[in-house]
Amino acid sequence: MSETRYDVIIIGSGPGGYVAAVRAGQLGLKTAVVEKQALGGVCLNVGCIPTKALLHSADLLEELKESKKFGVTVGDVTFDLGGAMKHKQTVVRQSTQGVAFLMKKNKIDVIEGWGTLAGANSVKVALSSGGEQVLEATTIILAVGAHPRELPHIKFDHERILSSTDMLNLTEVPKSLLVVGAGAIGVEFASMFRSFGSEVTIVEALPRIVPLEDEEVSAELTKVFKKRGITVMAGAKLNGAENNGDHVLARVTDSSGKDVELRVERMLLGIGIAPNTSGIGLAEVGITLDQRGFIEVDEYLRTSVPNIYAIGDCIVTPWLAHVASAEGIMVVEHAAGHHVQPINYTKIPGCTYCYPEIASVGLTEAKAREQGYEVKVGKFPFSANGKARILGDTIGFIKIVADAKYDEVLGVHMIGPRVTEMISEGGIALSHEATGESMMHTVHAHPTLYEAIGEAAHATVHGAAIHI
């Protein structure tokens, strides 16, 4: 092979692209990654990793404020956004350096520049160092990701009307913050900046916040947010917003139909993402897009050009880093001729790192009923869990949704302390077709938070938990 001929070329180095490259390297495939910006994509640089680093600062701040009740006196607790941002950047740097190490370890060529499809088997790269290079490959994987979405009538000005990326570069905590959109991005930033000291209002067009979660989880988060002093406006419509120099003036119609004006220092528009699919030669090679610009793929994530695959946020599978990574591994193995199973997207765990944390996998109670299941539900509150009492964090519950006929677990939903770490048990339960009874008979160590899962399973099987 010449230096410009590869088995696999991957455009994009986010958690889909770099994981695909590592797997290709492990399989002995000559592989190149084309990346215009920093290795790691949105997730490592301006998404999951830096956001969670700041959320950890928020959690630590809240914990220190309450330390006296645990017998720990720390004096006056203050917050330094600059210090938190410095920690965030350290974590980001370590993560991107880790990806660079993996590229080197697995003999992946990293081509710095803007990649464009030049044919079914070729990629033209406008090199960051100047000039162009044409690369040839048997298989091409598009892992081009996405960017924050604007509204037609409201655009980012990157000064007061901000994207999630802008929020990660603030130099001071705004006195007031309006968050538009109450999905994971919105509630995480709302929670974070409330801890940092902002007066926060969150506006969501749908009838409830975190609308993809189980209804009881949404209700619990709403209750806690209001108790924390966050103004929650669900079922509300943002009609307009203008940067008026020293503030943003937003016009909102609330759930009762009343028009209100909100004057805030900063506004985050966190309403979702738009794919990075323009200007990379898709139409020229015959790759089909949907009406929103996302790449259309089959169950093995092949585009309309069979040797070109697409993974991650540029397709309409769940926009989660761990999904992109799983897709990257699957498509490389498929392209290499291995026997693979299409990903079951109904059993993907989701985590939201606000306070309290939210985690879920599988069907909500409402979705299970919509699909025709006769369901039974088991719940257990953290207020009855010994470890939660030790931590002084008893908000929330575990909820298990199971099929009443066969006892198969259909969904696991959590809100409360450290649930983003515990949802893995729910994921294993669904992937192994566990029943409520099998989860109940799994002995859970004491005292632990995850005992609450066993208690919820007991409630699912027998109608009542032991410790409540």
C-alpha positions as a printed NumPy array, in Angstrom:
array([[  0.   ,   0.   ,   0.   ],
       [  1.108,   3.55 ,  -0.721],
       [  1.169,   6.125,   2.028],
       [ -2.184,   7.506,   0.89 ],
       [ -3.99 ,   4.151,   0.513],
       [ -5.842,   2.813,   3.557],
       [ -8.21 ,   0.066,   4.525],
       [-10.251,   2.533,   6.576],
       [-10.468,   6.323,   6.609],
       [-12.462,   7.981,   9.381],
       [-13.527,  11.605,   9.114],
       [-13.842,  12.911,  12.663],
       [-12.145,  11.936,  15.907],
       [-14.909,  12.173,  18.498],
       [-15.932,   9.218,  20.685],
       [-17.267,   7.492,  17.585],
       [-14.362,   8.224,  15.27 ],
       [-11.42 ,   7.592,  17.566],
       [-12.945,   4.41 ,  19.016],
       [-13.583,   3.138,  15.479],
       [ -9.939,   3.89 ,  14.659],
       [ -8.682,   1.998,  17.708],
       [-10.788,  -1.041,  16.829],
       [ -9.597,  -0.908,  13.219],
       [ -6.011,  -0.769,  14.424],
       [ -6.6  ,  -3.757,  16.696],
       [ -7.879,  -5.695,  13.678],
       [ -4.71 ,  -4.9  ,  11.753],
       [ -6.373,  -2.514,   9.299],
       [ -4.32 ,   0.356,   7.899],
       [ -6.284,   3.329,   9.2  ],
       [ -6.294,   7.113,   8.99 ],
       [ -8.289,   9.672,  10.951],
       [ -8.952,  13.063,   9.389],
       [ -9.565,  15.801,  11.954],
       [ -9.694,  19.575,  11.521],
       [ -9.775,  20.441,  15.23 ],
       [ -8.586,  18.837,  18.471],
       [ -8.688,  15.061,  18.867],
       [-11.702,  13.861,  20.837],
       [-14.362,  15.875,  19.071],
       [-17.156,  17.735,  20.851],
       [-17.387,  15.238,  23.714],
       [-13.848,  15.565,  25.006],
       [-13.327,  19.238,  24.165],
       [-16.617,  21.148,  24.466],
       [-19.194,  18.587,  25.537],
       [-19.461,  15.697,  27.962],
       [-16.059,  15.856,  29.622],
       [-15.703,  19.596,  30.335],
       [-19.365,  19.908,  31.325],
       [-19.083,  17.072,  33.822],
       [-15.858,  18.545,  35.19 ],
       [-17.729,  21.764,  35.976],
       [-20.665,  19.807,  37.383],
       [-18.245,  18.101,  39.758],
       [-17.156,  21.54 ,  40.942],
       [-20.828,  22.386,  41.514],
       [-21.404,  19.166,  43.466],
       [-18.312,  19.749,  45.588],
       [-19.423,  23.304,  46.314],
       [-22.848,  22.117,  47.503],
       [-21.29 ,  19.379,  49.611],
       [-18.9  ,  21.799,  51.303],
       [-21.761,  24.142,  52.117],
       [-23.403,  21.264,  54.009],
       [-20.222,  19.874,  55.576],
       [-20.966,  21.184,  59.076],
       [-23.746,  18.637,  59.582],
       [-21.134,  15.902,  59.098],
       [-18.865,  17.422,  61.738],
       [-16.545,  19.03 ,  59.202],
       [-15.975,  22.767,  59.532],
       [-14.349,  24.472,  56.562],
       [-15.073,  28.139,  57.234],
       [-16.585,  30.397,  54.594],
       [-17.055,  28.55 ,  51.303],
       [-16.583,  30.633,  48.175],
       [-16.542,  29.752,  44.504],
       [-13.92 ,  30.687,  41.913],
       [-15.148,  30.125,  38.356],
       [-11.613,  30.649,  37.041],
       [-10.33 ,  27.813,  39.208],
       [-13.147,  25.536,  38.059],
       [-12.395,  26.403,  34.445],
       [ -8.713,  25.649,  35.02 ],
       [ -9.606,  22.202,  36.382],
       [-11.908,  21.666,  33.386],
       [ -9.107,  22.497,  30.958],
       [ -6.72 ,  20.139,  32.755],
       [ -9.213,  17.302,  32.411],
       [ -9.773,  18.131,  28.729],
       [ -6.032,  18.242,  28.026],
       [ -5.445,  14.904,  29.752],
       [ -8.322,  13.355,  27.785],
       [ -7.178,  14.608,  24.376],
       [ -3.602,  13.555,  25.13 ],
       [ -5.001,  10.132,  25.948],
       [ -6.627,   9.937,  22.52 ],
       [ -3.375,  10.978,  20.845],
       [ -1.607,   8.186,  22.743],
       [ -4.19 ,   5.666,  21.54 ],
       [ -3.71 ,   6.786,  17.946],
       [  0.034,   6.284,  18.215],
       [ -0.27 ,   2.976,  20.067],
       [ -2.59 ,   1.539,  17.404],
       [ -0.55 ,   2.919,  14.472],
       [ -3.325,   5.253,  13.288],
       [ -2.296,   8.044,  10.923],
       [ -3.825,  11.354,  12.04 ],
       [ -4.274,  13.747,   9.113],
       [ -4.915,  17.31 ,  10.303],
       [ -7.289,  19.122,   8.003],
       [-10.803,  19.376,   6.563],
       [-11.922,  16.14 ,   4.93 ],
       [-14.297,  16.045,   1.974],
       [-15.556,  13.018,   0.08 ],
       [-14.022,  12.997,  -3.392],
       [-15.59 ,   9.693,  -4.433],
       [-16.883,   6.447,  -2.997],
       [-13.33 ,   5.467,  -2.068],
       [-11.489,   8.726,  -1.699],
       [-11.201,  11.647,   0.703],
       [ -9.684,  15.011,  -0.199],
       [ -8.087,  16.778,   2.765],
       [ -7.462,  20.513,   2.877],
       [ -4.445,  20.253,   5.156],
       [ -4.198,  22.55 ,   8.162],
       [ -0.528,  23.026,   7.264],
       [ -1.465,  24.107,   3.732],
       [ -2.105,  22.303,   0.473],
       [ -4.219,  19.251,  -0.231],
       [ -3.857,  15.491,   0.01 ],
       [ -6.056,  12.806,  -1.525],
       [ -6.482,   9.597,   0.464],
       [ -7.906,   6.345,  -0.887],
       [ -9.693,   3.705,   1.189],
       [-11.74 ,   0.554,   0.916],
       [-14.042,   1.761,   3.699],
       [-14.882,   5.3  ,   4.788],
       [-16.559,   6.124,   8.1  ],
       [-18.243,   9.488,   8.587],
       [-18.019,  10.536,  12.23 ],
       [-18.459,  14.237,  11.61 ],
       [-20.654,  15.002,  14.609],
       [-22.93 ,  17.97 ,  15.139],
       [-23.077,  21.487,  16.582],
       [-25.52 ,  23.414,  18.809],
       [-28.758,  24.295,  17.033],
       [-30.208,  27.789,  16.793],
       [-33.815,  28.827,  16.336],
       [-34.822,  30.44 ,  13.031],
       [-35.666,  33.69 ,  14.824],
       [-32.995,  33.547,  17.551],
       [-29.309,  33.23 ,  16.719],
       [-26.245,  32.858,  18.93 ],
       [-24.383,  36.105,  19.373],
       [-21.772,  34.392,  21.618],
       [-21.922,  37.335,  24.015],
       [-25.278,  37.119,  25.763],
       [-27.259,  34.604,  23.703],
       [-25.064,  31.581,  24.164],
       [-24.535,  28.011,  23.018],
       [-23.417,  25.228,  25.317],
       [-19.891,  25.747,  23.959],
       [-20.034,  29.429,  24.923],
       [-21.138,  28.499,  28.445],
       [-17.938,  26.513,  28.914],
       [-15.864,  29.643,  28.295],
       [-17.573,  32.144,  30.606],
       [-15.19 ,  34.181,  32.732],
       [-17.736,  35.149,  35.376],
       [-20.904,  33.684,  36.84 ],
       [-23.946,  35.548,  35.471],
       [-26.254,  37.026,  38.097],
       [-29.213,  35.709,  36.117],
       [-29.445,  32.986,  33.495],
       [-32.294,  31.895,  31.229],
       [-31.962,  28.327,  29.973],
       [-34.082,  27.461,  26.941],
       [-34.582,  23.718,  26.566],
       [-34.894,  21.249,  29.437],
       [-33.234,  18.181,  28.009],
       [-29.946,  16.927,  29.418],
       [-27.931,  19.959,  28.27 ],
       [-30.401,  22.477,  29.652],
       [-30.949,  20.94 ,  33.071],
       [-27.238,  20.273,  33.583],
       [-26.317,  23.921,  32.992],
       [-29.327,  25.13 ,  34.991],
       [-28.296,  22.948,  37.925],
       [-24.618,  23.873,  37.636],
       [-25.054,  27.64 ,  37.504],
       [-27.656,  27.622,  40.267],
       [-24.977,  26.02 ,  42.448],
       [-22.504,  28.671,  41.277],
       [-24.902,  31.404,  42.408],
       [-26.961,  32.419,  39.36 ],
       [-30.687,  33.098,  39.491],
       [-31.882,  30.527,  36.97 ],
       [-35.056,  30.232,  34.911],
       [-35.587,  27.244,  32.639],
       [-38.093,  27.298,  29.756],
       [-39.291,  24.12 ,  28.034],
       [-41.831,  23.971,  25.213],
       [-43.036,  20.47 ,  26.121],
       [-45.31 ,  19.948,  29.136],
       [-42.507,  18.783,  31.445],
       [-38.756,  19.08 ,  31.887],
       [-36.498,  16.158,  30.889],
       [-39.433,  15.108,  28.663],
       [-37.848,  11.848,  27.486],
       [-37.616,  10.517,  31.037],
       [-40.311,   8.706,  32.986],
       [-43.036,  11.13 ,  34.11 ],
       [-42.386,  10.477,  37.8  ],
       [-38.703,  11.323,  37.3  ],
       [-39.66 ,  14.597,  35.603],
       [-42.009,  15.438,  38.468],
       [-39.31 ,  14.723,  41.069],
       [-36.733,  16.861,  39.268],
       [-39.225,  19.715,  38.938],
       [-39.928,  19.557,  42.672],
       [-36.231,  19.584,  43.583],
       [-35.369,  22.351,  41.101],
       [-38.104,  24.566,  42.532],
       [-36.871,  23.855,  46.057],
       [-33.379,  24.91 ,  44.94 ],
       [-34.788,  28.202,  43.687],
       [-34.794,  27.412,  39.966],
       [-37.837,  28.823,  38.191],
       [-39.317,  26.104,  35.976],
       [-41.534,  27.142,  33.043],
       [-42.669,  23.97 ,  31.259],
       [-45.233,  24.103,  28.47 ],
       [-43.913,  27.562,  27.603],
       [-42.983,  29.106,  24.259],
       [-40.027,  31.395,  23.604],
       [-41.277,  34.018,  21.16 ],
       [-38.151,  36.105,  20.87 ],
       [-34.972,  37.327,  22.541],
       [-32.716,  40.31 ,  21.966],
       [-29.311,  41.352,  23.244],
       [-29.917,  44.78 ,  24.731],
       [-26.311,  45.525,  25.612],
       [-26.15 ,  44.691,  29.298],
       [-28.964,  42.112,  29.305],
       [-31.135,  39.811,  27.235],
       [-34.838,  40.553,  26.972],
       [-36.786,  37.368,  26.271],
       [-40.48 ,  37.169,  25.447],
       [-42.179,  34.003,  26.64 ],
       [-45.743,  32.71 ,  26.602],
       [-46.227,  30.582,  29.707],
       [-48.317,  27.42 ,  30.069],
       [-51.444,  29.433,  30.913],
       [-51.134,  31.511,  27.742],
       [-49.867,  34.617,  29.52 ],
       [-47.154,  36.652,  27.799],
       [-44.227,  37.537,  30.05 ],
       [-40.922,  39.332,  29.57 ],
       [-37.754,  37.995,  31.195],
       [-34.73 ,  40.253,  31.657],
       [-31.57 ,  38.219,  32.25 ],
       [-27.813,  38.702,  32.072],
       [-27.207,  35.647,  29.864],
       [-29.348,  33.178,  27.915],
       [-28.399,  29.615,  26.981],
       [-30.115,  28.205,  23.923],
       [-29.914,  24.464,  24.6  ],
       [-32.513,  23.072,  22.237],
       [-30.54 ,  20.336,  20.532],
       [-28.056,  19.824,  17.73 ],
       [-27.675,  20.17 ,  13.96 ],
       [-25.469,  17.744,  11.992],
       [-22.14 ,  18.734,  10.437],
       [-23.128,  17.348,   7.054],
       [-22.78 ,  20.345,   4.754],
       [-19.679,  21.04 ,   2.711],
       [-18.199,  17.542,   2.916],
       [-19.231,  16.184,  -0.491],
       [-22.15 ,  13.973,   0.522],
       [-24.477,  14.926,  -2.337],
       [-21.677,  14.6  ,  -4.876],
       [-21.185,  10.908,  -4.067],
       [-24.908,  10.169,  -3.719],
       [-25.315,   9.928,   0.061],
       [-28.908,  10.494,   1.14 ],
       [-29.859,  12.917,   3.926],
       [-33.15 ,  13.311,   5.746],
       [-35.083,  16.595,   5.857],
       [-33.057,  17.865,   8.83 ],
       [-29.714,  17.092,   7.197],
       [-28.878,  13.901,   9.108],
       [-27.351,  11.026,   7.134],
       [-29.69 ,   8.138,   6.41 ],
       [-28.288,   4.683,   7.235],
       [-29.401,   1.056,   7.387],
       [-29.274,  -1.212,  10.461],
       [-25.524,  -1.682,   9.984],
       [-25.095,   2.109,   9.616],
       [-24.234,   1.911,   5.919],
       [-25.151,   4.984,   3.92 ],
       [-26.673,   4.843,   0.453],
       [-23.088,   4.262,  -0.719],
       [-22.466,   0.776,   0.748],
       [-18.771,   1.125,   1.627],
       [-19.359,   4.453,   3.398],
       [-20.723,   4.257,   6.936],
       [-21.935,   7.012,   9.263],
       [-21.932,   7.002,  13.057],
       [-22.616,   9.273,  16.018],
       [-24.367,  12.632,  16.065],
       [-24.609,  12.977,  12.27 ],
       [-27.263,  10.208,  12.177],
       [-30.562,   9.938,  14.068],
       [-29.6  ,   7.28 ,  16.604],
       [-29.4  ,   8.528,  20.239],
       [-26.947,  11.428,  20.434],
       [-24.788,   9.99 ,  23.188],
       [-21.026,   9.465,  23.299],
       [-21.31 ,   5.838,  24.362],
       [-23.689,   5.164,  21.47 ],
       [-21.196,   6.629,  19.   ],
       [-18.43 ,   4.451,  20.457],
       [-20.539,   1.299,  20.192],
       [-21.423,   2.245,  16.613],
       [-17.779,   2.804,  15.752],
       [-16.819,  -0.675,  16.929],
       [-19.777,  -2.284,  15.167],
       [-19.171,  -0.691,  11.759],
       [-15.446,  -1.47 ,  11.747],
       [-16.12 ,  -5.103,  12.554],
       [-18.872,  -5.225,   9.91 ],
       [-16.599,  -3.676,   7.293],
       [-13.898,  -6.194,   8.229],
       [-16.294,  -9.059,   7.498],
       [-17.001, -10.081,  11.083],
       [-20.409, -11.318,  12.148],
       [-22.051,  -8.48 ,  14.077],
       [-25.466,  -7.778,  15.535],
       [-27.119,  -4.407,  14.867],
       [-27.221,  -2.243,  17.978],
       [-30.415,  -2.485,  20.01 ],
       [-31.162,   1.161,  20.621],
       [-34.027,   0.377,  23.004],
       [-31.517,  -0.728,  25.644],
       [-29.159,   2.239,  25.716],
       [-28.582,   3.866,  29.122],
       [-28.942,   7.619,  29.405],
       [-27.434,   9.796,  32.143],
       [-28.075,  13.389,  33.154],
       [-25.612,  14.881,  35.623],
       [-27.696,  17.627,  37.198],
       [-28.523,  17.592,  40.903],
       [-30.178,  15.254,  41.561],
       [-28.672,  12.914,  38.973],
       [-30.935,  11.069,  36.534],
       [-30.269,   7.749,  34.816],
       [-32.508,   5.429,  32.825],
       [-32.544,   2.526,  30.43 ],
       [-35.388,   0.89 ,  28.535],
       [-39.06 ,   1.786,  28.393],
       [-40.773,   4.31 ,  30.615],
       [-44.005,   3.187,  32.229],
       [-46.03 ,   5.225,  29.724],
       [-44.112,   3.864,  26.703],
       [-44.511,   0.287,  27.931],
       [-48.271,   0.755,  28.181],
       [-48.351,   2.41 ,  24.735],
       [-46.656,  -0.685,  23.313],
       [-49.368,  -2.919,  24.717],
       [-47.669,  -4.312,  27.797],
       [-49.571,  -4.943,  30.978],
       [-47.033,  -3.514,  33.378],
       [-46.159,  -3.798,  37.006],
       [-44.011,  -1.232,  38.742],
       [-41.728,  -1.346,  41.762],
       [-40.333,   1.776,  43.45 ],
       [-38.012,   2.393,  46.335],
       [-37.078,   5.828,  47.758],
       [-33.539,   6.748,  48.755],
       [-35.018,   8.169,  51.971],
       [-35.235,   4.548,  53.179],
       [-31.695,   3.63 ,  52.096],
       [-28.99 ,   3.494,  54.763],
       [-26.106,   4.631,  52.544],
       [-28.131,   7.604,  51.275],
       [-28.729,   8.628,  54.883],
       [-25.002,   8.319,  55.584],
       [-24.303,  10.617,  52.634],
       [-27.042,  13.003,  53.718],
       [-28.542,  12.755,  50.233],
       [-31.926,  11.05 ,  50.357],
       [-33.669,  12.717,  47.418],
       [-35.158,  10.505,  44.697],
       [-35.973,   6.886,  44.01 ],
       [-35.435,   3.802,  41.878],
       [-38.281,   2.652,  39.635],
       [-38.449,  -0.667,  37.789],
       [-41.001,  -1.276,  35.036],
       [-41.671,  -4.942,  34.242],
       [-44.041,  -6.991,  32.08 ],
       [-46.805,  -8.315,  34.345],
       [-47.203, -11.509,  32.292],
       [-43.618, -12.737,  32.035],
       [-41.926, -10.55 ,  34.677],
       [-39.325,  -9.363,  32.135],
       [-37.742,  -6.053,  33.114],
       [-38.656,  -3.434,  30.506],
       [-37.109,  -0.314,  32.021],
       [-35.154,   1.   ,  34.964],
       [-35.437,   4.654,  35.978],
       [-33.456,   6.442,  38.663],
       [-33.202,   9.881,  40.182],
       [-30.98 ,  10.506,  43.175],
       [-27.412,  10.194,  44.474],
       [-24.817,   8.686,  42.115],
       [-27.437,   6.964,  39.951],
       [-25.358,   7.597,  36.816],
       [-22.938,   4.998,  38.201],
       [-25.695,   2.544,  39.166],
       [-27.611,   2.445,  35.894],
       [-25.162,  -0.159,  34.565],
       [-27.035,  -2.798,  36.571],
       [-30.19 ,  -1.818,  34.731],
       [-28.366,  -2.027,  31.412],
       [-27.115,  -5.536,  32.168],
       [-30.592,  -6.53 ,  33.332],
       [-32.156,  -5.491,  30.025],
       [-29.398,  -6.885,  27.809],
       [-29.642, -10.251,  29.612],
       [-33.466, -10.272,  29.652],
       [-33.589, -10.283,  33.441],
       [-36.839, -10.579,  35.356],
       [-37.937,  -8.728,  38.424],
       [-37.475, -11.945,  40.36 ],
       [-33.916, -12.509,  39.146],
       [-33.002,  -8.947,  40.103],
       [-34.675,  -9.431,  43.481],
       [-32.643, -12.576,  44.141],
       [-29.397, -10.825,  43.202],
       [-27.891, -10.121,  46.611],
       [-26.921,  -6.467,  46.94 ],
       [-24.161,  -5.461,  49.35 ],
       [-25.008,  -3.428,  52.452],
       [-24.779,  -0.539,  53.041],
       [-24.786,   0.661,  49.438],
       [-26.929,   2.919,  47.306],
       [-27.507,   0.149,  44.832],
       [-29.406,  -1.855,  47.463],
       [-32.285,   0.363,  46.381],
       [-32.353,  -1.539,  43.075],
       [-32.919,  -4.843,  44.873],
       [-35.622,  -3.215,  46.983],
       [-37.362,  -1.828,  43.888],
       [-37.196,  -5.302,  42.324],
       [-38.764,  -6.765,  45.458],
       [-41.553,  -4.214,  45.157],
       [-42.004,  -5.179,  41.5  ],
       [-42.405,  -8.892,  42.336],
       [-44.207,  -8.776,  45.674],
       [-45.867,  -5.369,  45.591],
       [-43.858,  -3.964,  48.485],
       [-40.225,  -3.393,  49.341],
       [-38.729,  -4.706,  52.579],
       [-37.54 ,  -1.463,  54.15 ],
       [-40.581,   0.708,  53.591]])
